[in-house]
Amino acid sequence: MSRIVQVANFVAPHSGGLRTALDRLAAGYNAHGYDVVQVIPGRSDSETPAAWGTRVTLRAPAIPGTGYRMFTGTDAVTPMLTRLRPYRLEVHDRATLRGLGTWAARRDVRSLVVSHERLDRLLAQWLPTWLPLRAAADRSNRALAAGFDAVVCTTGWAAEEFTRLGTPNLHCVPLGVDLRGFDPGRATASVRAALASPDEALLLLVSRLSREKRPGLAIEAVRELARRGRRSQLVVAGDGPLRRRLQVQAADLPVRFLGFVAEADRLAGLLSCADVFLAPGPVETFGLAALEALASGTPVVANAASALPEVLGSAGVAAAGTAAAFADAVETLLDTARHDARARAELFPWSTTITGFLAAHGITATTDKPTADRSTTDRSTDRRPDERTVDREHTTGADRSAGRGTTGYAGGRPGRQPQLR
């Protein structure tokens, strides 16, 4: 059976959107007849069977204060990739693993990288604005795109930093949502009553509590609502390095911290019971939790600076990144019907995402099960001549090979490699 290998950084047991996306993509590939192996960083080497294939964890160093581990370079994973002999390689990291595109090209393996961050906006969050941040992002993005056969972004907003460069191998494929698991029918009176009184608006934040997510904005929106006399209760589902600071910030406000919610059913219940979902992050490239809220029938207030307005359509409000603007948006949504939220989410089934990612891999989605082994497959015949890209036609294999970048990071991972059977 042909094998698709996914490699990612920043995946942990408490991960949210990225882990969900990886697993949903893996399940979709498997449904189309592919064996799937995920390679992710962890505390120790291990191999875990999954319904769609195998999850391989390789020992990697921890990033202090984040709860995450990260492969420090391509050398940390290439021995395992050599053993796995992938038919397609899918990389969910644009930092230390960007050199895997070159590794794949040298072995005639088609590769794809998913840009989960918009680099120009992310740099502006952390570095002085007088620096040439856009030029630095452009250089990095050109090299990233040159190193892989395909670059996937999940929204047009996320793709903007590539479209302005005329990136020929760019694909825009929205993520999906589990329309069965997240549904308005999961709301229960008992859960709602346990979280807020009948005269309180129940607001929900599902987010990693880290700087780039701006969770403090949600708390200040509650403060502004209280100043206006609007009773509300904010429930925060998530954890991260800012939790203690946020608890101090919210000490005199109706805010409840639940920590990371691992149980899918419990999360679905929270989402369906909320009156409004808050998405304050200004650099979100898609916002899977917000889409899950829509599927649950809950409208969303999102930061207008992010990609989320593109996802929400008319099922929410895009607000400026201020407490007053978020409070205004909450009050607007509390006075409107909720039916648009579910209808909007139904435009994002995972099946469409799977088809789009397979196309980016150069694979036509069919019900036929692939039987060719990677070692006997001619990669040159796997490209779709009519493959859809963003604003540019697909270039030839020769052109792509000539344009490959070699940007990468040195590094390594000591220790034993687990044996994948």
N, C-alpha and C positions, 0 to 999 in steps of 0.2 A: 504494500500500500504506500502511495506517495505521502511524503511527510512535510508538513508545514511547521517550522520552528519559530516560536515567538520568544523574543528576548526583551527583558525590561528591567529598568532600575526603578527605585522608589515604589516597590510593591511590598506590602507587609500585611500581617493578619488583620490590622485595623484599617487597611486601605479602603477607599471608597470607589470613586468613579473609574480609576484606571483598572483596578482589579476586576470590577464588574465588566468593563469593556473587553478586557483580555479573555475572560471566561466565556462571555457571550460570543465573541468572535470564534473562539476555539470550538464551542459547541456547534456553531454554524458551519465551520469548515468540516467538522467531523460528519455532520449531517449530509454533506456533499461528498463524502467518501474519503476524506483525508485523515490520516493519523496526525495528531497534533501533540507537540511537546512544548511546554513553557519552560524557559530557563530564567530563574529569578534569584536575587540575592537573599541570603539568610544567615542565621547564626551558625549553621553547620550544613554539611552536605547531606542531602536526602533525596529520595525519589518517592513520589506519591501518585498512585493511580487515580485517574479522574474518569468521569463518564465519557469525556471526549478524547482521552489519551493519557498523557503523563505530565506531572509537574515536577521538574527537577530544580532543587534548591542547591545553590553553590555558596560556600562560605565566603562572606564578604565583610569588610569593615563597617562598623556603625558610624553614622553621621551624628556627632554629639548634639543633643537637644532636640532631635527631630523624631526619633522612633524609627527611622529608616536605616537601611543598609544600602550600599552602593558598590557596584563593580567599579574598580578604579581604572580599568582599561580593557581593551579587547582581549588581551592575553588571559584575562580572568575567565573567559568563556570559550575561546576558540578551541581549546583541546576537546571540550564537550561537543562543540559544533562539528568538529572533524569526525567524531565518533557517530554523531547523529546523521550525518550526510543528508542535509535538508534538500528537498525539492524546491521549496520557497523559504526565504528568510524574511521575517517581519520584526523590525526593531522599534521598540517603543521607548526611545531615548535619543536625545540629540546632543548629548554632552560626551561622556566618556566612552560611549559605545558607537559613536558615529563612524569609526573606522571599520566597522563590520561590513559596510557596503563594499569596501575594497577587498576585504577577505572573501566575500561572496563572489565578486567579479573574477578573482583569480581562480576560482573553482567552477566557473560557469554556472553559478547559482543566481537566479534572479532575486533581487532584494527590494524591500520596501521599508521606508521609515515613516513613522507617524509623528507629526509635530504637535505635541500636546501643549506646547507653550508658544505664545507669541513673543518672540525674543525682544523685539524693539520695545514693547510695553513693559516687559519684565525687567529689562535693564533700567528703564526709567523709574521703576519702583525702588531700586536699590542703589543707583549711582547718581552722582551730580548731573544735572541736566545740561551743564555747560560742556560736558564731554561729547565727542562725536558718536553718540550712541547709535543713531540710525545707520551711519556708515559701518560701524562695527557689526551691527546686526546683519546688514546686507552682505558683508564679506563672509560671515559665518553661514548665512543661508545659501549663498551661492555654492560654497564648498559642500554643504550638506546635500543639496540637491544633486550636485555633480557626482557624489559618491554612491548614489543609489539609483536603481532603475525607476523608482517611483517615490514621490513624496505625497503623503495623505494629510490633509487638514480636514477638520470636522465641521467647520463653518467658513463662510466667505470672509468673515472678520479675521479669523485665524490665517486664512490664505492670503490676505492682502499683502503681507510682507514678502510673499513669494511672487504674486502676480505683478507687483511693481517691478520685479526683476525680469519678467518675461520667462519665468521658469517653465520649460516645455514639458516636464514630466510630472506636473502637479495634478492631483486629483482632490476634489472636494466631496467627501462622503460623510454625511451626518451620522451620528451615533443613533442608537435606537433605545426603546424602552420596553420593559416587560409589561405588556398591557393586561396580562392576567394577574400577575403578582401585585401590580399597583392599580387599584380600582376604587372608585368612590364607595362601592358597597362594603369595603372593609372598615368603614367608620362605625364605631360603637359608642353608645351613650355613656357607658361606664368609663371608657378611656378618656373621652372628652371631659367628663365630670371630674376625673382624677387630676386633670391638668389645669382646668380653668373653670371659674364659676360662670353661670349662664349670662351674666352681664359683662363678661370680659371677652375681648377679642383674643383668640388663641393664635399667636404668631409662632412660626417654627423656623429655626435655623439649623440646617444639616450641613456641617462643614468641618474641615480641619481647622483647628484654632491656631492659625499661623498668620504672619504679617500680611502676606500677599492676598489673603482671603478677606481682610478687613472686617473681622467679626465684631470689633468694637463699634462699628457703624450701626449694627443691628441694635446693640444695647442703647446707644444714644438716640436711636429712633423711638425706642420705648420711653426714654426719658422725655422726649419731646411730646409724645402722645399723652403722657401723664400731665405734663404742663398744660396741655390743652383741655384736660378733663376727660380724655378718652381712656377708659379702663382697658388694660390689655395684660396679657401674660405671655412672656417669651420663653419658649422651651428650646434649649440648645442641645442638639444631639451631635456630639463630636468631641474630639480631644486634640491636644497639641501643646506646643511650647508656651502659648499665651494664656492657658487656662487660668492659672492663678491670678494673673494680672486682670483678666476679664472678670473674675469673681469679685475682686476688689472694686472694680469699676461699677459692677452691678449690685453692690452690697445693699443699697437703699432702694432697689427697684424690683418689680415682680418678674424676676428672671430665674429660671430653674435650669441647672446643668445636669444632664443625664450621662455625660461621658459618651464614649463610642458605643453605638447601638449595633451589635453584631447580628442580631436575629432579624432576618428579612421580614418575617410576619409582623414583628413589633414595629419596625420602621414603617412598613406599609400602613399599619394602623395609625401611627402618628401623623403621617402625611395626609391621610384621608380625613382625620379629625380636625386638622388645622384650618383656620379661616384664611390665613395668608401665609405664604412661604416667602422668606427673605433671602435674597442672594446678593450680598453686598460686595463681593469680590470684583475689582475693576479689570482683572486680567484673565478672567475665565474664557477659555476658548470654545467651550460648549456648555457645560453646566448640567451634567447628567442628573444630579439630585433635583434640580429644578424641573427637569422634564419628568422625573418620577412624581413630583408634586402635581404637575399638570395631569398626568395619567390618573392620579388619585382624586381629581376634581378640585384641586386647590390652586387658586390663582397665585401669581408670583410677582413680587416687586424685585426688579433686578437693577444692578448698577448700569447706567446708560453707557458707561465707558467700555463695557465688556461685549462679548459676542452674544450674550443672552437675549437682547432685543430681537435678534434675528431668529432665535429659537422660539420665543414666546408668541410672536405675532400679536394678535389682539387678545391673547389669554393672560395678559398681565400688564404691568406698567414699568416702563424704563424710567428710572429716576436718577437725577444727579447724585453724586456721592456725598450728600450732606444729610444730617439727621432730619432737617426740616423737609427736604424733598422726599425722603423715604416715608416720613410720617404722613405727608400729603398723599402719597401713593397708597399707603395702607388704608387711609380713610376713604379714598376713591374706591378701592376694591371691596371694602366692607359694605359699601352701598350698592354694589352691582351683583348681577347673577353670576353663578359659577359654571354654567354649562359650557362656556367656551373653552375652559381649561382641558377637559377630557377630549373634546373634539380636536383640539390642537395636537394633543399628544398622540392621537390615533394616526397622525400623518407621519409618525416616526417608528414604524415597526422594525424590529431587529432584522427581519428578512431582507428589507431593502438595504440595510447596512452591510449585511453579509454579501449580497450581490455586488455592491459597490466595491467592497474590499477585494473580493475575488477578481473583479475586473481590473483593479489596480495591480493585482498580482499577475495579470495577463492570463487569467483563467475565466473561461465562459462558464457561468453557473448553470449546471444541468442536473438532472436527477441521476445521470449515469455515474457509477462508482469508478474512480480511476484505479487502474490496476498496475500501471507501469511503475517500476521501481526507479528511484532517482538515478541509479547507476546506469539504467538502460534508456533514459529519456533524453532526447535531443532538445535542449533548452531553446534553440532557435525556432522551433516549430510552435512554441507555446505562446508567442506574442500574438495579440489580437491586432490586425491591421487597422481596425476601426475603433481602437481603444479610446475611450472618452477621457479627455484631460481638461484642465482649466485654461481656456484662452489660447492654447497652443496644440498643434498636432503632435502626436507621439513621434519621437525621433527614432532613428534606426539603432539597432544593436551596436553597430560600429561607431556611430556618433556618440552613444552613451558611454561606451568603453573609453573613447578618446577623451571624453569630458569628465571622467571620474576624478574626484579629489582624493587626497591621501591624508587628510587631516585626521589625527587620532591622538590618543593619550597613551603614554607608556604606563605599564602597570602589570601586576601579576597577582595571582592568588595561590599561596602555598597550600598544600594539603592534597588529600586523596580525591580523585574524581569518582563519583558514584557510578556504578555500572548499570547502564540502561539496557534492559533486556529487549 
